[in-house]
Amino acid sequence: MRLEVPSLLITDDDRDFRETLRSVFEPRFRTLLASDGQQALDILHEQEVHLLLLDMHDENLIRQAQLAEAFSVLSKPITRQQITSSVNAAMRRIYNWEAE
């Protein structure tokens, strides 16, 4: 599948972290930002999203994500290399997409 510019939804209650991630992934991705789960759901209902990054604090939620076969669960603090590697691997596996 050839994606012109895939969309990436970044959901985190920390505005500075969201903006930092936006700067890391633009312009390779069309980034969408949400400050909480409800805002993320609203975006998902309105727009096509190829990849979703969620900030999850509760251990039970993390276990649920793993059981739901989330591509990856990473712990903060996280490095730029860790997050970009995980995003690129997910895009490569799901969409056969290569980062430029």
KOLMARDO-558119 format. One line per 4 residues: number of its first residue (from 1); their letters; for each residue x, y, z of N, C-alpha, C. Coordinates in pm, whole numbers, plus 50000, padded with zeros to 5 digits. Each point is the difference from the previous one (the first is absolute). Example, Ala and Ser with C-alpha at 12.3 -4.5 7.8 and 13.67 -1.06 7.14 Angstrom:
1	as	51319,49431,50780,49911,50119,50000,50090,50120,50000  49965,50105,49928,50082,50119,50006,49923,50109,50073
//
This chain:
1	mrle	50084,49882,50000,49916,50118,50000,50088,50124,50000  49975,50090,49911,50078,50123,49990,49926,50114,50069  50059,50053,50106,49940,50112,50072,50076,50127,49962  49928,50099,49954,50066,50126,49967,50058,50063,50127
5	vpsl	49913,50040,50090,50042,50052,50131,49908,49935,50104  50051,49902,50073,49915,49933,50098,49968,50092,50118  49890,49970,50067,49959,50081,50115,50041,49931,50130  50039,50081,50096,50045,49953,50130,49927,50080,50106
9	litd	49923,49932,50085,49929,50065,50109,50081,49983,50128  50038,50112,50059,50079,50003,50123,49908,50043,50113  49982,49912,50100,49912,50029,50112,50080,49998,50129  50008,50117,50062,50075,50014,50125,49949,50124,50071
13	ddrd	49987,49993,50132,49951,50117,50073,50106,50108,50018  50123,49970,49968,50111,50095,50009,50016,50072,49865  49957,50127,49995,50002,50076,49875,50140,50010,49942  50100,50025,50084,50137,50012,49951,50049,49870,49936
17	fret	49964,49886,50060,50040,49871,49944,49932,49978,49865  49870,50033,49991,49928,49988,49872,50068,50083,49892  50033,50123,50034,50063,50089,49902,50140,49952,49962  50072,49945,50095,50133,49945,49970,49987,49884,49901
21	lrsv	49904,49910,50027,49979,49888,49907,49956,50049,49863  49917,50103,49997,49960,50057,49870,50124,50045,49922  50091,50068,50068,50119,50049,49930,50090,49886,49954  49997,49887,50071,50080,49884,49961,49943,49936,49873
25	fepr	49867,49991,49990,49939,49923,49892,49953,50080,49879  49984,50130,50013,49964,50079,49881,50128,50031,49923  49999,50003,49871,49889,49989,49907,49978,49860,49945  50070,49898,50054,49980,49863,49950,49860,49949,50030
29	frtl	49936,50055,50103,49865,49962,50039,49914,50125,50008  49872,49982,49973,49902,50104,50031,49962,49973,50144  50046,50085,50091,49978,49974,50142,49870,50063,50048  49931,49924,50082,49878,50044,50066,50026,49990,50149
33	lasd	49954,50098,50076,50029,50003,50143,49873,49995,50082  50004,49921,50109,49889,49992,50094,50057,50006,50141  49929,50070,50087,50048,50014,50138,49945,49892,50093  49896,49926,49953,49945,49894,50083,49931,49896,49912
37	gqqa	49954,49894,50064,49939,49890,49926,49874,50040,49925  49917,50083,50059,49877,50041,49933,50030,50081,49873  50095,50090,50010,50039,50078,49882,50057,49908,49892  50075,49899,50040,50055,49903,49904,49887,49924,49931
41	ldil	49900,49956,50077,49886,49930,49941,49924,50089,49902  49983,50127,50034,49934,50093,49909,50075,50010,49868  50132,50009,50008,50082,50009,49879,49987,49871,49919  50006,49885,50069,49989,49871,49931,49867,49984,49926
45	heqe	49895,50059,50054,49869,49994,49935,49992,50091,49878  50084,50101,49995,49993,50100,49893,50105,49983,49891  50113,49939,50031,50111,49997,49905,50064,49861,49995  50063,49973,49888,50077,49876,49987,50131,50016,50076
49	vhll	50030,49902,50083,50124,50001,50078,50073,49870,49970  50125,50011,49959,50080,49882,49968,50073,49944,50122  50036,50088,50092,50075,49956,50117,49962,50088,50118  49991,49940,50119,49958,50070,50120,50104,49981,50109
53	lldm	50045,50111,50058,50088,49995,50118,49918,50047,50119  49995,49918,50105,49923,50030,50120,50090,50007,50122  49970,50092,50087,50066,50006,50130,49910,49926,50099  50052,49892,50057,49921,49918,50092,50079,49987,50131
57	hden	49939,50040,50111,50069,49996,50129,49969,49874,50079  49880,49952,49992,49953,49889,50085,50052,49866,49949  50055,49921,50089,50055,49868,49963,49893,49910,49939  49877,50008,50048,49891,49919,49946,49973,50038,49854
61	lirq	50004,50129,49968,49981,50045,49862,50112,49949,49909  50121,50000,50053,50113,49951,49921,49982,49851,49970  49956,49923,50100,49974,49857,49977,49889,49981,49897  49897,50084,50007,49891,49992,49902,50051,50030,49859
65	aqla	50088,50097,49987,50057,50032,49869,50078,49882,49946  50076,49936,50087,50076,49883,49957,49908,49886,49959  49893,49978,50076,49904,49895,49965,49927,50031,49869  49984,50129,49971,49934,50042,49875,50098,49999,49883
69	eafs	50120,49948,50026,50104,49987,49899,50046,50134,49945  50016,50097,50091,50061,50127,49961,50136,49969,49941  50041,50075,49900,50128,49972,49936,50114,50007,50101  49996,50100,50086,50109,50020,50094,49950,50075,50122
73	vlsk	50056,49971,50115,49975,50076,50121,50136,50046,50051  50019,50130,50003,50127,50059,50040,49979,50078,50129  50103,50006,50083,49990,50071,50128,50075,50132,49994  49941,50101,50065,50067,50129,50015,50097,49990,50116
77	pitr	50109,50070,50001,50042,50090,49892,50044,49920,49878  49979,50060,49885,50028,49933,49874,50092,50088,49917  50088,49937,49926,50090,50077,49915,49938,50019,49862  50051,50098,49930,49955,50023,49863,50025,49876,49914
81	qqit	50115,49936,50018,50034,49880,49924,49901,49887,50027  49962,49979,50126,49906,49894,50033,49865,50022,49934  49948,50121,50008,49866,50024,49947,49999,50000,49848  50102,50059,49938,50002,49999,49853,50021,49859,49946
85	ssvn	50081,49920,50067,50020,49861,49957,49872,49921,50009  49927,50018,50109,49874,49928,50017,49897,50043,49897  49988,50130,49977,49905,50050,49899,50037,49949,49862  50126,50007,49964,50043,49953,49869,49977,49850,49984
89	aamr	50026,49923,50105,49977,49855,49993,49852,49968,49983  49915,50071,50073,49855,49978,49987,49952,50033,49859  50044,50113,49947,49959,50041,49866,50051,49902,49894  50121,49953,50020,50058,49904,49906,49921,49868,50002
93	riyn	49967,49953,50120,49930,49873,50012,49855,50009,49949  49929,50104,50035,49858,50011,49966,49979,50049,49857  50078,50098,49958,49975,50066,49871,50111,49980,49898  50104,49923,50037,50115,49983,49911,50058,50136,49961
97	weae	50010,50087,50099,50039,50139,49982,50142,50020,50049  50078,50072,49926,50138,50029,50039,50014,50149,50028  50064,50032,50112,50026,50140,50035,50101,50057,49902  49978,50125,49968,50092,50066,49907,50111,50070,50072
//
